[in-house]
């Protein structure tokens, strides 16, 4: 039986309430601004909107690769839930972003409830939710994008509540159902589902037969996937299974990014979680609590999925959410005196890894958001740890907790303005709309492909985003299949003289589009004229792209004399 939790210091109780109010309030404000923003926060939002529009129009969401649309590799549940809002609100990103924002808020509430259920402490519950909301930047701003990450997180956490605290057969049925919904929202959830079932078969007191639990997982996961797949379109299996399986997968990608995130994004959450795991795990039997198992599932799921080159930090969202809860729960044993030399040794190791990884990342990830703050913060915490070790208990535990919490908040700090529309946005958008209307022909906006009518006022022709195109192009040992699937798009552009192409970058640097460079003549470089019409969320790889270069498709005979062709030569 776990020892009773000691009372929290008064300062920590007050801090928890203030931190929750500040972090959740800021999150709500940014989320509201994103929902109302007609522009983009993430490149794939245009493709997601095409999925949603197809469902709203009664068409399958996963056709074979075509000239105007190539499906993403995500599962379809998010799109189906957003389709009614598309019918209600029209061609806008507001609907799917609203679903993501609400799911993210509910996930924060569930994290607080889980911490309260584990500790019986409202301040700790507030602290767990505050750590989650304050990690907004670390989760790469995907929490309110028109993508399924937040919805998957909500299903996972809701299912975990019934999994960890359920007392009736109905509760078992609900965690199984919610796990199935998570899988059908994003494949990433399959790892959590399978590992939860493994825990249920080995350790958990179940209220349904074990054979039934395993059967439901198989029926709701792989069996349903293959039985229902054809109903979603001819390209469903291709884009959710075949194409991702052909991407380059190497363990080195996962090792590098895991080391970067764990040592530079969440080192202090990881340290507090270590205290929780040491205090709550039956090490002789290697029996973790359900929450500890959820953290380990997050580590496994992320490590496996991050082996694919090009995977982004949205894969870490469930792990960071779980670490927020376990970090808050690591404070009571820390105050209780359950700290030994190993915590200092672990902090020393984290400091060394953080410094080494930062140096490597600055060289390897040119143009990405790499900061010197994490190694400085971990080194400072190490010095304070050595000083505070001489303080008598129980004051030592509270002081160490404050150092670790402060370290996390320093690393997680972000400027809200980097995630909000900039001054002059409305005027620049009006000028861009006028420029598009004045052109004698149609326009495709390269990065996003499908642009909501709410943004440009005049609906532009749709095409796959560069991400969707690159997903097809970067298949390994499948050059012929990639060429075949990309040919309808390439033939469409080549066969449309007079079509205008609006791009944020020079076309020679855009995947797949670079193959069309000889057929594109540079018409105009707008410079920073439309810089206020930018992608407003700064992901770990940067952000702030805006429309700059205008090209035009020229006939084959005219291509060699185009300004772009001369400049390329």
Secondary structure, DSSP 8 states (H G I E B T S, - for coil): ---------HHHHHHHHHHHHHHHHHHHHHHHHHHH--S-SSTTHHHHHHHHHHHHTT--S---S-SS----SS-SHHHHHHHHHHHHH-S-SHHHHHHHHHHHHHHHHHHHHHHHHHH--HHHHHHHHHHHHHTTTTTTTGGGSSSSHHHHHHHHHHHHHHHHH--SHHHHHHHHHHHHHHHHH-TTHHHHHHHHHHHHHHT---SS-HHHHHHHHHIIIIIHHHHHGGGG-TTHHIIIIIHHHHB-B-HHHHHHHHHHHHHHTSHHHHHHHHHHHHHH-BTTTTB--HHHHHHHHHHHHHHHHTTBTT--GGGGHHHHHHHHHHHHHHHHHHHHT---HHHHHHHHHHHHHHHHHHHHHHHHSTTS---SHHHHHHHHHHHHHHHHTTS-TTHHHHHHHHHHHHHHHHHH---GGGGS--TTHHHHHHHHHHHHHHSSS-EEETTTBS--HHHHSS-------HHHHHHHHTBTT-HHHHHHHHHHHHHHHHT-TT-EEEESS-GGGSTTGGGGGGGEEEEEE-TTTTTTSB----BTTB---B--EEEEE--GGGGGGSHHHHHH-
